Amino acid sequence: MFFELVQRSGFETAIILSQKISHMENRFKTILTLGLILISMITMNAQKQKMENTALLIIDVQNDYFPGGKMTLENAEQAAEKTKRILEYFRKNNLPVIHIKHISTNEGAAFFLPDTNGARINQLVLPEEDEKVITKHFPNSFRGTDLLNDLQSNKIKNLVITGMMTDVCVEATTRAAFDFGFNNTIIGDATATRNRELNGEVVKAAEVQRSFLAGISALGNLYARVINTKEFLSK
């Protein structure tokens, strides 16, 4: 009889201990989950604060630069896909986006002609209704446009720049932005260019691309910091 009572007591004690351990485990899981949520919220808030006063400039991602267009670039589609990912990040975080669209008005122009499909912004990065589109007629996106006024009125201090062509409109806009006091970041793999010719020799697009990005980020990222899409999105 005594042995049975001891056995029953031990069995009941084990059940009670098991229940307490299970309860403690559940509490620990709850605390851990809440902690992870809190860390995530703090991280997201820190990222949002870091991106305050920052706008995305998408320069000349237009159909004439793509296969079948009048001024096809090397890796235009890949660069546009990267730009799309950056654009999605800005939209998700409710950050300002400005699309730059070039329309050629000079005599003898061969591409980006008014009212042509080639001058339309490519479908990969089509603007949404609330996103500003600025039309320019020169490589420098600030020249003859309200870009500077728009950025200043919205207290923008930092620019993330993507687009085409790397060594023409992207370069001209980036250098002008620096002169106006903006802090620039170029997403290198979200830009594209084409072969060039110098003194009768062809300079491959990849070499042009590397040279430009190296030059624009020289002297301690003087004009712009150059990073890739993966690096930008990992922050």
Stockholm file with secondary structure:
# STOCKHOLM 1.0

chainA/1-235         MFFELVQRSGFETAIILSQKISHMENRFKTILTLGLILISMITMNAQKQKMENTALLIIDVQNDYFPGGKMTLENAEQAAEKTKRILEYFRKNNLPVIHIKHISTNEGAAFFLPDTNGARINQLVLPEEDEKVITKHFPNSFRGTDLLNDLQSNKIKNLVITGMMTDVCVEATTRAAFDFGFNNTIIGDATATRNRELNGEVVKAAEVQRSFLAGISALGNLYARVINTKEFLSK
#=GR chainA/1-235 SS CHHHHHHHHHHHHHHHHHHHHHHHHHHHHHHHHHHHHHHHHHHHHHHHHHTTTEEEEEECCBGGGSTTSSSCCBTHHHHHHHHHHHHHHHHHTTCCEEEEEECCCSTTCCSSCTTSGGGSBCGGGCCCTTSEEEEESSSSTTTTSSHHHHHHHTTCCEEEEEEECIIIIIHHHHHHHHHTTCEEEEEEEEEEBCCEEETTEEECHHHHHHHHHHHHTHHHHSSCEEECHHHHHTC
#=GC SS_cons         CHHHHHHHHHHHHHHHHHHHHHHHHHHHHHHHHHHHHHHHHHHHHHHHHHTTTEEEEEECCBGGGSTTSSSCCBTHHHHHHHHHHHHHHHHHTTCCEEEEEECCCSTTCCSSCTTSGGGSBCGGGCCCTTSEEEEESSSSTTTTSSHHHHHHHTTCCEEEEEEECIIIIIHHHHHHHHHTTCEEEEEEEEEEBCCEEETTEEECHHHHHHHHHHHHTHHHHSSCEEECHHHHHTC
//
